[in-house]
Amino acid sequence: MKNNIIVTGGAGFIGSNLVHKLNLMGINDIYIVDSKNNKFKTNNLNRLKFKDFIDKNFFINNLNQFQDS
């Protein structure tokens, strides 16, 4: 995951606006980490460009997969 950005809480108000600002700067190599259980929060992602949306529990349990080599 070299040169990628991870935004925790990325489906919430602040996180989604951070991702939006990164998109305006031309940055799309973003992994959003948040709970997939809240449909209202995931609606914040509709206008954003990102690589993947990762459930927070999966992310926490698999941190070693997200380390740089």
C-alpha positions, 0 to 999 in steps of 0.5 A: 500500500505504498503511497496510499492514504488511509482515512479512518472515520472516512464515511463520517462528516469530517472524514468524508470532507477530508477525502473530498478535499484530497480529491480536489487536490488530485489524490484518489489513492485513498482507503476509507476505514469506517463501519459498514453498518451505517447506511446514512454515513456511507451515503457521504461516499457517493461523490468521492473517489477512493480505492476501497472502503474497508470495514473498521473491524476487518482493518483492526484485525488485519493491520499487518496487511496494511503495512509498507514492505 
